[in-house]
Each structure stands twice: as structure tokens, then as C-alpha cells.
């Protein structure tokens, strides 16, 4: 009798995965890659990064993380369940 109950509980728990409740696929318009590319020297990039790094002392962020497969280049995107989190950073 317990084996039947375990089997029924297992089958019922699999129903959301089989019905597509765990992921959602949507159609998105296709995009094209940029034709204009701006270039800069290594010294300019290092100077920009150092300027931004020196201006930052602490950072607190609330994030929502979700896994997505596909892209606008492929024409479809599949979303998975998401969850929230926090990021706390301080410069040593």
C-alpha cells in the first residue's frame, strides 16, 4: 500500500514539469549585430577603468537571477524560474 502511495505522490509531483510550468518559451524579434564598432587604445581603457574603480567605495545591490536559454538571434527565448538575492561589496 505504501508503494502505491509513493508512486502516486511521485507521479503527481512530476505533473508541473510535464505541463510546462517550470519553463516558458516566448518568441522574440530577431536582432542584427552592430555594424559600427568604436575602438580605443589600451591606455584609454585602463584610464577609464581606474577612474570608475576609484570613484566606487561600497556597493549594495538587490538582484533577481533567472536562467534563460536562446536569444533574439535564434528567435525564441526559454525562461526558467527566478530567485532574488543581495550583493554587498566594499573596497578593502
Backbone as CSV, one residue per row, in Angstrom:
resi,resn,N_x,N_y,N_z,CA_x,CA_y,CA_z,C_x,C_y,C_z
1,UNK,0.815,-1.196,0.000,0.000,0.000,0.000,0.863,1.267,0.000
2,UNK,1.978,1.248,0.739,2.855,2.411,0.788,3.545,2.633,-0.554
3,UNK,3.839,1.568,-1.255,4.475,1.708,-2.561,3.538,2.407,-3.528
4,UNK,2.256,2.089,-3.494,1.281,2.756,-4.364,1.191,4.241,-4.026
5,UNK,1.184,4.564,-2.727,1.104,5.967,-2.315,2.351,6.733,-2.765
6,UNK,3.519,6.098,-2.631,4.753,6.746,-3.062,4.762,6.945,-4.575
7,UNK,4.265,5.953,-5.305,4.201,6.063,-6.761,3.248,7.164,-7.189
8,UNK,2.087,7.235,-6.555,1.112,8.284,-6.880,1.678,9.662,-6.542
9,UNK,2.329,9.784,-5.376,2.921,11.075,-4.996,4.012,11.476,-5.981
10,UNK,4.819,10.531,-6.426,5.855,10.822,-7.414,5.278,11.269,-8.744
11,UNK,4.222,10.609,-9.186,3.591,10.992,-10.452,2.943,12.364,-10.362
12,UNK,2.309,12.655,-9.235,1.673,13.965,-9.063,2.722,15.067,-9.024
13,UNK,3.882,14.784,-8.404,4.919,15.810,-8.347,5.564,16.055,-9.706
14,UNK,5.453,15.129,-10.644,6.023,15.291,-11.978,5.111,16.065,-12.922
15,UNK,3.844,16.235,-12.562,2.873,16.874,-13.455,3.284,18.300,-13.837
16,UNK,3.732,19.182,-12.889,4.111,20.541,-13.312,5.243,20.558,-14.333
17,UNK,6.201,19.656,-14.199,7.308,19.621,-15.152,6.830,19.186,-16.533
18,UNK,5.861,18.309,-16.586,5.365,17.813,-17.867,4.438,18.795,-18.558
19,UNK,3.788,19.675,-17.793,2.851,20.620,-18.384,3.505,21.921,-18.815
20,UNK,4.796,22.098,-18.534,5.486,23.312,-18.945,5.446,24.418,-17.927
21,UNK,5.059,24.144,-16.691,5.015,25.170,-15.655,6.413,25.568,-15.199
22,UNK,7.390,24.732,-15.414,8.737,25.029,-14.942,9.500,25.952,-15.887
23,UNK,9.105,26.061,-17.126,9.772,26.957,-18.061,8.738,27.532,-19.020
24,UNK,9.112,28.653,-19.616,8.208,29.339,-20.541,9.005,29.768,-21.768
25,UNK,8.539,29.434,-22.944,9.199,29.825,-24.184,8.373,30.904,-24.865
26,UNK,9.047,31.958,-25.291,8.345,33.048,-25.987,9.117,33.411,-27.250
27,UNK,8.431,33.944,-28.199,9.021,34.353,-29.478,9.450,35.817,-29.348
28,UNK,10.683,36.106,-29.742,11.200,37.475,-29.715,11.674,37.843,-31.112
29,UNK,11.619,39.123,-31.464,12.088,39.521,-32.793,13.593,39.322,-32.923
30,UNK,14.027,38.926,-34.100,15.454,38.727,-34.356,16.164,40.077,-34.424
31,UNK,17.393,40.107,-33.923,18.191,41.331,-33.956,19.403,41.125,-34.850
32,UNK,20.019,42.230,-35.216,21.213,42.195,-36.056,22.381,42.749,-35.254
33,UNK,23.552,42.245,-35.514,24.745,42.726,-34.831,25.091,44.139,-35.299
34,UNK,25.735,44.902,-34.431,26.106,46.278,-34.742,27.138,46.310,-35.864
35,UNK,26.967,47.259,-36.777,27.909,47.398,-37.885,29.026,48.382,-37.548
36,UNK,28.751,49.324,-36.631,29.729,50.329,-36.249,30.402,49.901,-34.949
37,UNK,31.704,49.763,-34.969,32.463,49.374,-33.789,33.422,50.507,-33.457
38,UNK,33.389,50.965,-32.201,34.261,52.044,-31.771,35.499,51.419,-31.131
39,UNK,36.666,51.915,-31.508,37.902,51.362,-30.954,38.596,52.404,-30.090
40,UNK,39.384,51.913,-29.142,40.194,52.790,-28.303,41.473,52.059,-27.939
41,UNK,42.446,52.811,-27.466,43.734,52.206,-27.123,43.664,51.569,-25.740
42,UNK,44.649,50.746,-25.446,44.713,50.084,-24.149,44.859,51.094,-23.026
43,UNK,45.645,52.140,-23.235,45.832,53.168,-22.207,44.522,53.881,-21.882
44,UNK,43.708,54.159,-22.914,42.418,54.811,-22.684,41.488,53.902,-21.878
45,UNK,41.469,52.612,-22.196,40.629,51.676,-21.459,41.068,51.552,-20.004
46,UNK,42.375,51.471,-19.773,42.892,51.370,-18.408,42.557,52.617,-17.609
47,UNK,42.677,53.786,-18.225,42.356,55.040,-17.543,40.867,55.093,-17.178
48,UNK,39.982,54.674,-18.068,38.540,54.669,-17.772,38.203,53.712,-16.639
49,UNK,38.788,52.510,-16.664,38.525,51.528,-15.608,39.042,52.030,-14.269
50,UNK,40.234,52.605,-14.234,40.794,53.115,-12.982,39.974,54.278,-12.434
51,UNK,39.488,55.143,-13.280,38.657,56.270,-12.843,37.365,55.765,-12.208
52,UNK,36.727,54.825,-12.837,35.488,54.274,-12.292,35.752,53.486,-11.010
53,UNK,36.854,52.751,-10.935,37.188,51.981,-9.738,37.460,52.890,-8.552
54,UNK,38.179,53.986,-8.769,38.497,54.904,-7.679,37.269,55.640,-7.164
55,UNK,36.265,55.824,-7.989,35.052,56.522,-7.566,34.142,55.621,-6.728
56,UNK,34.355,54.329,-6.754,33.477,53.381,-6.072,34.106,52.922,-4.764
57,UNK,33.367,53.067,-3.642,33.844,52.598,-2.337,33.029,51.392,-1.844
58,UNK,31.703,51.494,-1.910,30.831,50.393,-1.495,29.744,50.193,-2.538
59,UNK,29.191,48.994,-2.528,28.094,48.716,-3.451,27.118,47.768,-2.760
60,UNK,25.844,48.117,-2.820,24.781,47.262,-2.320,23.789,47.103,-3.463
61,UNK,23.451,45.878,-3.780,22.554,45.652,-4.910,21.575,44.532,-4.591
62,UNK,20.338,44.712,-5.008,19.345,43.648,-4.963,19.234,43.117,-6.376
63,UNK,19.353,41.818,-6.518,19.338,41.215,-7.849,18.267,40.153,-7.940
64,UNK,17.766,39.954,-9.125,16.871,38.845,-9.412,17.548,38.001,-10.482
65,UNK,17.809,36.766,-10.159,18.571,35.879,-11.026,17.618,34.921,-11.718
66,UNK,17.739,34.844,-13.038,16.916,33.904,-13.794,17.751,33.322,-14.918
67,UNK,17.532,32.058,-15.179,18.238,31.380,-16.259,17.401,31.472,-17.530
68,UNK,18.049,31.821,-18.618,17.376,31.961,-19.897,18.215,31.276,-20.967
69,UNK,17.560,30.495,-21.802,18.256,29.879,-22.929,17.663,30.427,-24.210
70,UNK,18.463,30.456,-25.258,18.028,31.025,-26.522,18.469,32.475,-26.608
71,UNK,18.119,33.131,-27.680,18.476,34.534,-27.835,17.606,35.150,-28.914
72,UNK,17.743,36.456,-29.056,16.987,37.135,-30.096,17.540,36.790,-31.473
73,UNK,18.800,36.346,-31.531,19.347,35.913,-32.814,18.719,34.605,-33.273
74,UNK,18.324,33.747,-32.321,17.675,32.488,-32.664,16.187,32.660,-32.878
75,UNK,15.603,33.683,-32.290,14.181,33.952,-32.495,13.284,33.424,-31.395
76,UNK,13.804,32.737,-30.383,12.998,32.288,-29.264,13.838,32.278,-27.989
77,UNK,13.153,32.473,-26.860,13.806,32.514,-25.560,13.009,31.632,-24.614
78,UNK,13.689,30.797,-23.805,13.035,29.963,-22.804,13.490,30.426,-21.428
79,UNK,12.526,30.833,-20.582,12.812,31.318,-19.240,12.592,30.206,-18.225
80,UNK,13.425,30.173,-17.188,13.277,29.241,-16.074,12.886,30.038,-14.840
81,UNK,12.455,29.371,-13.759,12.074,30.111,-12.545,13.231,30.967,-12.027
82,UNK,12.899,32.119,-11.455,13.918,33.049,-10.970,13.876,33.134,-9.454
83,UNK,14.943,33.691,-8.876,15.005,33.909,-7.432,15.756,35.200,-7.159
84,UNK,15.515,35.764,-5.968,16.105,37.055,-5.590,17.334,36.849,-4.725
85,UNK,18.190,37.874,-4.680,19.382,37.810,-3.852,19.929,39.202,-3.611
86,UNK,20.982,39.280,-2.811,21.629,40.542,-2.478,23.120,40.427,-2.740
87,UNK,23.730,41.530,-3.166,25.167,41.612,-3.337,25.660,42.788,-2.505
88,UNK,26.590,42.516,-1.576,27.206,43.558,-0.754,28.704,43.514,-1.007
89,UNK,29.277,44.660,-1.399,30.705,44.731,-1.662,31.281,45.987,-1.016
90,UNK,32.517,45.884,-0.542,33.218,47.035,-0.002,34.676,46.950,-0.418
91,UNK,35.230,48.069,-0.850,36.617,48.088,-1.284,37.518,47.888,-0.056
92,UNK,38.498,46.992,-0.136,39.382,46.755,1.005,40.262,47.955,1.323
